[in-house]
Amino acid sequence: MSINRLIWQSLKKNIRSYYLYVFALIFSVALYFAFVTLQFDPALDTMSGTAKGSAGIYAGSVLLIAIVTVFLLYANNLFIKRRSKEIGLFQLIGMTKGKIFRILSIENSVLYAGSIVIGIFLGFAASKLIKLIFFQITGIDQVAALNFSAKATGQTLLVFLIIYLFIMVMNYLFINRQSVLSLFQIRSKSENVKKMSIMQILIGIIGIGLIMTGYYLSTKLFSGDIDNQLFFAMLSILGSVIIGTYLFFKGSVSFILQLIRKSKAGYLSINNVLSLSSIMFRMKSNAVLLTVITTVSALAIGLLSLTYISYYSTEKSAQQIAPNDFSLTDADDADSFMEELNAEQIGYEETRIDFITVRADITDALESAPSNFNGELENTRIVVVSDQATADINVSPDEAALTGVGGSISQFLSFQEEGNITLSSQTSTIDAHYIESKERSLLPRIQSLNFPVVVVDDRDYQQLEKSLDPDIQGAFGYEYIGIDIADDDQLNQANAIFQDWDNEEKNPAYSYLESVNQQKQQLGLTMFIVGFLGLAFLITSGCILYFKQMDESEEEKPTYTILRKLGFTQDDLVRGIWYKQLFNFGIPLILGLLHSYFSVKSGWFIFGTEMLTPTVIVMAIYTILYSIFGVLSVRYYKRVIREAL
């Protein structure tokens, strides 16, 4: 038989094993090509308020290369080990290692060439959809055109050529390091089955303890109790969770399953044989792989959640910057801008709010506060507004209302629903009982000192205003002017006027719509890149676990043959396989979700105003996509079970 015929026969024989590997390679090429095509789109350079979009896409593409490279190297290593007996047979019939390496190289080149061509075509076809999604997320007002990029093609070919050369080096080293005997024994190696030792039990308990310690420290990270040792605390959390995860897979899982097994007094059902027993004797050998997958899954979910929290909160964050359609801090500037609106016959409503800054004792108003903040609770600068300046808030003398209590400040200072605040100017002191608190902001963040604003009765306001301390007054005047456009259809026109308006004094002035657009561009770019990388890791890690299950199913095939001969039906075996996959895919997924939840919960308020909804959405999507690989692995097991007899 000629070498070419041998290569052709080998390709046909192994195509059933390679099909998902080829799919993953095609998907990787398509994903990378579409991603890089976006990098060379000129629309990215029009993004305002951030670095060039192409630079962000380039940084993401480098990380994408790393993810794809690790995945393909691992997948190739797994598949070449599956062909170890075939390689050993080639050596037994007299083939040299060099000729065997040439056969494998030609096979890989055929797979790669075909996969790259198909991947580039699919990436090109999907690039318009990806551009459309990107423009929608970032708010870029441009048409998503379908353009073929020669630069993206060249970059894709270069990257995957380098990956191919790395794979060839791995294959060469593998073939040269293995003897004929070892090639026949590679897939016969199994984990030693020993009685559960005291050391393994301790490892399992320590693993769970370290994870719990990391979770507990994360809840204290921004509480104010460990501010002076924040960096050390973050390293401690990271180290305890990662080491705890490794020890969990190394000992905790086997320990827990051993307890379940003992509780059954040795009477194991077919489901237990195919799930609990199999996992107990394989989990330790897969501990490093599962730790990496769990940790990076947690990182991907956490970053996706935080970026989506920021994106999801853009409108609320913009409202804190600009409470009205247009927020100005200088009366002359406001008059000038309103003249521009009048010239274009744009109707609007004007809101003017006078405010003062006083000293406040907020000790009795708080439910909780950081321990290192106690010294400032009795002497806090706070902005005060008269209820005459607001249309929807009316309080009696010695009463007050709090506004703008949401946002990041609420995570550090938790205000009660009702409480007492002492307000002091140089000669006047008022003990006010606030009767309500609102999340809505009355003043821009720059004038409210990024702190809640107190609304008091006009009589109390006048009393405090008589003796103000000039040293604590804000840097941006005593007046806020808000402008709301009467007709929403004219808002974009008014916003265009605001952008072209000449603010000679350069006093702070903000547009709500512009703030939303700028945040969407900045955060949308980050979310798009992180989402792309998260999807890439999800696909690659899911494929790796799937490949491992393919390998294990082939090793366990003789077991299925025996069980079928003993009278167990295919449905009996498949039920046990479902339990097994719930453990194999479920344990890393659940741990990853828990790790990400506690990491997000510890500091989400720095990124936005809403945690629960964005985080649940990200976790739900990740779980659904991840579960697909578990279902695919069960389908593969079904085929192996059918072939067991």
C-alpha positions in Angstrom: 0.0 0.0 0.0 1.4 3.4 -1.0 1.9 6.2 1.5 -0.9 8.3 -0.2 -3.3 5.4 0.0 -2.4 4.8 3.7 -3.0 8.5 4.5 -6.4 8.4 2.7 -7.5 5.2 4.5 -6.3 6.7 7.9 -8.3 9.9 7.3 -11.5 7.9 6.5 -11.0 5.7 9.5 -10.4 8.5 12.0 -13.0 11.0 10.6 -15.5 9.9 13.2 -13.1 10.8 15.9 -11.9 14.0 14.3 -15.3 15.5 13.4 -15.6 17.7 16.6 -11.9 18.5 16.4 -12.4 19.7 12.8 -15.6 21.6 13.9 -13.7 23.3 16.7 -10.9 24.2 14.3 -13.4 25.6 11.8 -15.2 27.5 14.5 -11.9 28.9 15.9 -10.8 30.1 12.4 -14.3 31.6 11.7 -14.4 33.3 15.1 -10.9 34.7 14.8 -11.3 35.9 11.2 -14.6 37.7 12.0 -13.0 39.3 15.0 -10.0 40.5 13.1 -12.1 41.7 10.2 -13.8 44.0 12.7 -10.4 45.3 13.8 -9.7 46.8 10.3 -13.2 48.4 10.0 -12.8 52.2 9.9 -15.9 52.7 11.9 -14.0 51.8 15.1 -11.8 54.8 14.8 -14.9 57.1 15.0 -15.6 56.1 18.6 -15.3 59.0 20.9 -14.2 59.2 24.5 -12.0 56.2 24.3 -8.9 54.8 22.7 -9.2 53.7 19.1 -11.6 50.7 18.8 -9.1 48.9 16.6 -6.6 48.9 19.4 -9.1 47.3 21.8 -10.0 44.6 19.2 -6.3 44.0 18.6 -5.7 43.4 22.3 -8.7 41.1 22.4 -7.4 39.2 19.3 -4.1 38.5 21.1 -5.9 36.9 24.0 -8.1 35.0 21.5 -5.0 33.6 19.9 -3.8 32.4 23.3 -7.1 30.7 24.0 -7.3 29.0 20.6 -3.6 27.9 20.7 -3.9 26.2 24.1 -7.1 24.5 23.0 -5.8 23.2 19.7 -2.5 22.0 21.3 -4.5 20.2 24.0 -6.9 18.7 21.6 -4.1 17.5 19.3 -2.3 15.9 22.3 -5.5 14.1 23.3 -6.1 12.8 19.7 -2.6 11.7 19.1 -2.7 9.6 22.3 -5.9 8.0 21.1 -3.9 6.9 18.0 -1.0 5.6 20.0 -1.7 2.0 19.2 -2.0 2.8 15.5 1.4 4.5 15.6 2.8 1.5 17.5 1.5 -0.8 14.7 3.2 1.3 12.1 6.5 0.9 13.9 5.9 -2.9 14.3 5.5 -3.3 10.5 8.8 -1.5 9.9 8.0 2.2 9.4 10.5 4.6 10.7 9.5 7.4 13.1 10.2 9.9 10.5 7.8 8.3 8.0 5.1 8.1 10.6 5.6 11.7 11.5 5.3 12.6 7.8 2.0 10.7 7.5 0.6 12.5 10.6 1.8 15.9 9.2 0.1 15.4 5.9 -3.1 14.3 7.6 -3.0 17.4 9.8 -2.2 19.7 6.8 -5.2 18.3 4.9 -7.5 18.9 7.9 -6.0 22.3 8.6 -6.2 23.5 5.0 -9.8 22.4 4.6 -10.8 23.8 8.0 -9.1 27.2 7.4 -10.7 27.6 4.0 -14.2 26.7 5.4 -13.6 28.8 8.6 -12.6 31.9 6.6 -15.7 31.6 4.4 -18.0 31.2 7.5 -16.2 34.0 9.3 -16.7 36.3 6.2 -20.3 35.3 6.0 -20.8 36.0 9.7 -18.8 39.2 9.8 -21.7 41.4 8.8 -23.9 40.0 11.7 -21.0 40.5 14.1 -20.5 44.1 12.9 -24.3 44.7 13.3 -24.2 43.4 16.9 -21.1 45.5 17.7 -22.6 48.7 16.2 -25.9 48.0 18.1 -24.0 47.4 21.4 -21.8 50.5 21.1 -24.4 52.8 19.6 -22.3 53.5 16.5 -24.7 54.9 13.8 -23.3 53.3 10.7 -24.3 50.6 8.2 -22.8 47.2 8.8 -21.4 46.4 5.3 -20.1 43.0 4.2 -16.5 43.7 3.2 -13.8 41.1 2.7 -10.5 42.1 4.4 -7.3 41.0 2.8 -5.4 42.1 5.9 -7.6 39.9 8.2 -7.1 37.0 5.8 -3.3 37.3 5.9 -3.3 37.7 9.7 -5.6 34.6 10.1 -3.4 32.5 7.8 -0.2 33.5 9.6 -1.7 32.8 13.1 -3.0 29.4 12.2 0.2 28.5 10.3 2.2 29.2 13.5 -0.3 27.1 15.6 0.1 24.3 13.0 3.9 24.4 13.4 3.6 24.1 17.1 1.3 21.1 16.7 3.8 19.5 14.4 6.6 20.0 17.0 4.4 18.4 19.6 3.7 15.4 17.4 7.4 15.0 16.5 8.4 15.0 20.2 5.7 12.6 21.1 6.6 10.1 18.4 10.4 10.3 19.2 10.0 9.9 22.9 7.7 6.9 22.9 8.9 3.3 22.6 6.7 0.7 20.8 5.7 -0.8 24.2 4.7 2.5 25.7 2.6 3.4 22.7 0.4 0.3 23.4 0.2 1.1 27.1 -0.7 4.9 27.0 -4.4 4.4 26.9 -4.3 1.4 29.3 -3.0 3.5 32.2 -5.6 4.1 34.9 -5.8 5.7 38.3 -4.8 3.4 41.1 -7.8 2.5 43.2 -7.0 2.6 46.9 -8.9 2.8 50.0 -9.7 6.4 51.1 -6.8 7.5 53.3 -6.8 9.9 56.2 -4.6 12.3 54.2 -7.1 12.3 51.3 -10.0 13.0 53.7 -7.9 15.9 55.1 -7.2 17.2 51.6 -10.9 17.1 50.8 -11.9 19.0 54.0 -9.1 21.6 53.5 -10.2 22.2 49.9 -13.7 23.0 51.0 -12.4 25.1 53.9 -10.2 27.2 51.6 -13.0 27.9 49.2 -15.3 29.0 52.0 -12.5 31.2 53.4 -12.1 32.8 50.0 -15.8 33.4 49.8 -15.9 34.9 53.3 -13.0 37.3 52.6 -14.6 38.4 49.3 -17.7 39.6 51.3 -15.3 41.8 53.5 -13.2 43.1 50.6 -14.8 46.5 50.3 -16.5 46.7 53.7 -13.8 49.0 55.0 -12.5 46.5 57.5 -9.5 45.6 55.4 -8.8 48.7 53.3 -5.3 49.0 54.5 -4.5 45.4 53.4 -6.7 45.4 50.2 -4.0 44.0 47.9 -3.0 41.3 50.3 -6.7 40.4 50.8 -7.2 40.1 47.0 -4.2 37.8 46.7 -5.4 35.7 49.6 -8.8 35.3 48.1 -7.4 34.4 44.7 -4.9 31.9 46.2 -7.4 30.3 48.6 -10.0 29.8 45.9 -7.7 28.4 43.3 -5.8 26.1 45.7 -9.1 25.1 47.3 -10.6 24.3 43.9 -7.6 22.0 43.1 -7.9 20.2 46.5 -11.6 20.0 46.0 -11.2 18.0 42.8 -8.2 16.1 44.2 -9.9 14.9 47.4 -13.2 16.5 48.2 -15.2 15.0 45.4 -13.9 11.5 46.0 -14.4 11.9 49.8 -18.1 13.1 49.3 -18.8 10.3 46.8 -17.2 7.8 49.1 -19.5 8.8 51.9 -22.5 8.4 49.5 -21.2 5.0 48.5 -20.8 3.9 52.1 -24.3 5.0 53.0 -25.6 2.5 50.4 -23.8 -0.3 52.3 -22.2 -1.6 49.1 -25.5 -2.1 47.2 -24.9 0.1 44.1 -27.4 0.5 41.4 -26.4 0.6 37.7 -26.6 4.4 37.9 -24.1 4.5 40.8 -21.7 2.1 39.0 -21.7 4.3 35.9 -21.6 7.6 37.7 -20.3 7.7 41.3 -17.7 4.9 40.9 -16.3 6.2 37.6 -16.0 9.7 38.8 -14.3 8.7 42.1 -11.5 6.9 40.3 -10.9 9.6 37.6 -11.5 12.9 39.4 -8.0 13.0 41.0 -6.2 12.5 37.7 -8.2 15.3 36.1 -7.8 17.7 39.0 -5.4 20.1 37.3 -7.5 20.3 34.1 -10.8 20.8 36.0 -9.2 23.4 38.2 -8.1 25.4 35.2 -11.5 25.1 33.5 -13.3 26.0 36.7 -11.0 29.0 37.4 -11.1 30.4 33.9 -14.9 29.8 33.7 -15.3 31.8 36.8 -13.0 34.6 35.4 -15.0 34.6 32.1 -18.4 34.7 33.9 -17.2 37.3 36.3 -15.8 39.7 33.7 -18.9 39.2 31.5 -21.1 40.0 34.5 -19.2 43.1 35.5 -19.0 44.5 32.0 -22.7 43.8 31.5 -23.5 45.4 34.8 -21.7 48.5 33.6 -23.5 48.5 30.3 -26.9 47.6 31.9 -26.4 50.6 34.2 -25.5 53.2 31.6 -28.8 55.1 31.8 -28.9 55.2 35.6 -25.2 56.2 35.7 -25.9 58.9 33.1 -28.8 60.2 35.2 -26.4 60.7 38.1 -24.2 62.8 35.8 -27.0 64.7 34.1 -30.4 64.6 36.0 -32.1 66.4 33.2 -31.7 66.3 29.4 -29.1 69.0 29.8 -27.4 69.9 33.0 -25.5 73.2 33.4 -23.7 74.6 36.4 -23.5 78.3 35.3 -26.4 80.7 34.8 -24.8 82.6 31.9 -24.0 79.4 30.1 -27.6 78.3 30.6 -28.9 81.5 29.1 -26.6 81.2 26.1 -27.7 77.6 25.4 -31.4 78.5 25.8 -30.9 81.3 23.2 -29.6 78.6 20.8 -32.6 76.5 21.5 -35.0 79.4 21.0 -33.3 80.3 17.7 -34.1 76.8 16.4 -37.7 76.9 17.9 -37.1 74.0 20.2 -39.4 73.9 23.2 -38.0 73.2 26.6 -38.7 73.3 30.3 -36.2 75.0 32.7 -35.4 73.9 36.2 -33.3 76.0 38.6 -32.2 74.8 41.9 -30.2 76.8 44.5 -28.2 74.7 46.9 -25.8 75.2 49.8 -23.1 73.0 51.5 -23.2 72.5 55.2 -21.7 70.2 57.9 -23.8 67.1 58.8 -23.8 64.4 61.5 -25.3 61.3 59.8 -24.4 58.8 62.6 -28.1 58.1 63.5 -29.1 57.8 59.8 -27.0 54.9 58.9 -27.6 51.2 59.2 -24.0 50.3 58.5 -20.7 52.0 57.5 -17.1 51.0 57.1 -15.1 51.0 60.3 -12.6 53.4 58.9 -15.3 55.9 58.1 -16.5 56.5 61.7 -14.4 59.6 62.2 -16.2 61.4 59.3 -19.8 60.5 60.2 -20.1 63.4 62.6 -18.5 66.0 60.3 -19.6 65.2 56.8 -20.0 67.8 54.0 -23.5 67.5 52.5 -25.5 69.5 50.0 -28.9 71.0 51.1 -31.8 72.1 48.9 -35.0 73.8 49.7 -38.3 72.0 49.1 -39.4 75.1 47.2 -37.0 74.2 44.4 -38.6 70.7 43.9 -42.0 70.0 42.5 -42.5 66.5 44.0 -41.0 66.9 47.5 -42.6 68.8 50.3 -41.5 68.6 53.9 -42.4 70.3 57.1 -40.0 72.2 59.4 -37.5 70.0 61.1 -38.2 67.3 58.5 -36.1 66.3 55.5 -35.9 64.0 52.5 -32.8 62.3 51.1 -32.3 62.1 47.3 -29.7 60.3 45.3 -29.1 57.5 47.8 -28.6 54.9 45.1 -25.4 54.1 43.2 -22.0 53.1 44.6 -22.4 55.3 47.8 -25.2 53.0 49.0 -22.8 50.1 49.1 -20.4 51.9 51.5 -23.1 53.8 53.5 -26.4 52.1 54.1 -29.0 54.6 55.0 -32.1 53.7 56.9 -35.6 54.3 55.5 -36.1 57.0 58.1 -33.6 58.6 60.4 -32.2 61.8 62.0 -29.6 64.1 60.5 -28.0 67.1 62.2 -27.2 70.0 59.8 -24.9 72.8 60.8 -23.7 76.1 59.3 -21.4 78.5 61.2 -24.1 79.7 63.6 -27.1 77.6 63.0 -27.9 73.9 63.8 -31.0 72.0 62.7 -32.0 68.5 63.9 -33.9 67.1 60.9 -35.9 63.9 60.8 -35.9 62.6 57.2 -39.1 60.8 56.3 -38.2 59.4 52.9 -35.3 58.5 50.7 -35.2 58.5 46.9 -32.8 57.1 44.4 -33.4 59.9 41.9 -30.7 62.6 41.8 -31.6 66.3 42.0 -28.1 67.6 41.2 -25.3 66.4 39.0 -22.7 64.3 40.7 -20.1 67.0 40.4 -22.3 69.4 42.4 -23.7 66.9 44.9 -20.2 65.9 45.9 -21.2 62.3 44.8 -23.2 62.1 48.0 -27.0 62.1 48.8 -28.6 65.6 48.7 -30.9 66.6 51.7 -34.2 68.4 50.9 -35.4 70.5 53.9 -38.2 73.0 54.5 -37.6 76.4 53.0 -37.6 78.0 56.5 -34.8 75.7 57.6 -32.9 76.3 54.4 -33.0 80.1 54.8 -31.7 79.7 58.4 -28.7 77.6 57.3 -28.0 79.9 54.4 -27.5 82.9 56.6 -24.2 81.7 58.0 -22.4 79.5 55.5 -18.9 78.4 55.9 -17.1 79.5 52.6 -14.3 77.0 53.1 -16.6 74.0 52.4 -18.7 75.3 49.6 -18.5 73.4 46.3 -16.3 74.7 43.5 -19.1 74.9 41.0 -21.4 77.7 42.3 -24.6 77.7 44.3 -27.0 77.1 41.4 -28.0 74.2 39.1 -29.9 74.7 35.8 -31.6 71.7 34.3 -33.2 71.8 30.8 -35.7 69.2 29.5 -36.8 69.2 25.9 -40.5 69.2 25.6 -40.8 67.2 22.4 -38.7 64.0 22.4 -38.5 64.1 18.6 -36.4 67.2 18.9 -34.0 65.8 21.5 -31.4 64.7 19.0 -31.5 68.1 17.3 -31.0 69.8 20.7 -28.2 67.4 21.5 -26.5 68.3 18.2 -26.8 72.0 19.2 -25.3 71.3 22.6 -22.3 69.6 21.0 -21.7 72.5 18.7 -22.5 75.2 21.3 -19.5 77.3 22.3 -19.1 77.2 26.1 -16.6 80.0 26.4 -16.0 79.7 30.2 -15.7 75.9 30.0 -17.9 75.4 33.0 -19.1 71.8 33.5 -22.2 71.1 31.3 -23.6 67.7 30.5 -26.0 66.1 28.1 -27.9 63.1 29.3 -28.1 61.6 25.8 -24.4 62.3 25.1 -23.4 60.7 28.5 -25.4 57.6 27.6 -23.8 57.4 24.1 -20.3 57.8 25.4 -20.7 55.2 28.1 -22.3 52.8 25.6 -19.3 53.2 23.3 -16.8 52.7 26.0 -18.5 49.9 27.8 -20.0 48.3 24.7 -16.5 47.9 23.2 -15.3 46.2 26.5 -18.4 44.1 26.7 -18.1 43.0 23.1 -14.4 42.0 23.5 -15.0 40.2 26.8 -18.1 38.5 25.4 -16.1 37.2 22.4 -13.3 35.9 24.5 -15.8 34.3 26.9 -17.6 32.6 24.1 -14.2 31.4 22.7 -13.3 29.9 26.1 -16.7 28.4 26.6 -16.5 26.6 23.3 -12.9 25.4 23.8 -13.4 24.3 27.4 -16.6 22.5 26.5 -14.9 20.8 23.6 -12.0 19.7 25.9 -14.4 18.1 28.4 -16.2 16.5 25.5 -13.0 15.1 24.1 -12.2 13.7 27.6 -15.6 12.0 27.7 -15.0 10.5 24.2 -11.7 9.1 25.4 -13.2 7.7 28.6 -16.2 6.2 26.8 -13.8 4.2 24.5 -11.8 3.0 27.6 -15.0 1.9 29.3 -16.5 0.1 26.3 -15.6 -3.4 27.6 -17.5 -2.5 30.8 -20.6 -1.7 28.8 -20.2 -5.0 26.9 -20.2 -7.0 30.2 -23.2 -5.0 31.5 -25.1 -5.6 28.3 -24.4 -9.3 28.5 -25.6 -9.3 32.2 -29.0 -8.2 30.9 -28.9 -4.4 31.4 -30.7 -2.5 28.6 -29.4 0.5 26.7 -31.8 2.7 28.6 -30.4 1.5 31.9 -26.9 2.4 30.9 -27.8 5.7 29.4 -29.5 6.8 32.7 -26.3 6.1 34.5 -24.4 8.1 31.9 -26.7 11.1 32.4 -25.8 11.0 36.1 -22.1 10.8 35.2 -22.3 13.8 32.9 -24.2 15.8 35.5 -21.1 15.4 37.7 -18.5 15.8 35.0 -19.9 19.0 33.5 -22.0 20.1 36.5 -19.3 20.3 39.2 -16.9 22.6 37.2 -19.9 24.7 36.1 -21.5 25.1 39.6 -18.1 25.9 41.2 -17.4 28.4 38.4 -20.7 30.0 38.9 -20.2 30.2 42.7 -16.7 31.6 42.3 -17.9 34.3 39.9 -20.9 35.2 42.0 -18.8 35.9 45.1 -16.2 37.8 43.1 -18.9 39.9 41.4 -20.8 40.5 44.6 -17.7 41.8 46.4 -17.3 44.8 44.1 -20.1 45.1 41.5 -21.2 48.5 42.8 -18.0 50.0 41.4 -19.1 49.1 37.9 -22.8 50.0 38.0 -26.1 50.4 39.8 -27.8 46.9 39.3 -26.2 43.5 40.0 -28.9 40.8 40.1 -30.5 41.0 36.6 -27.3 41.3 34.5 -25.5 38.6 36.5 -28.4 36.2 36.3 -28.7 36.8 32.5 -25.0 36.1 31.9 -25.0 33.0 34.1 -28.1 31.6 32.5 -26.7 32.0 29.0 -23.4 30.5 30.0 -25.1 27.6 31.7 -27.3 26.8 28.6 -24.4 27.0 26.2 -22.2 24.9 28.5 -24.9 22.3 28.9 -24.9 21.6 25.2 -21.6 19.8 25.4 -22.9 17.6 28.2 -25.8 16.6 26.0 -23.4 15.9 23.1 -21.3 13.7 25.3 -24.3 11.7 26.3 -25.1 11.2 22.6 -21.6 10.0 22.0 -21.9 7.5 24.9 -25.1 6.2 23.4 -23.3 5.3 20.2 -20.5 3.6 22.2 -23.1 1.6 24.2 -24.9 0.6 21.0 -21.6 -0.7 19.7 -20.7 -2.5 22.9 -22.3 -5.8 21.7 
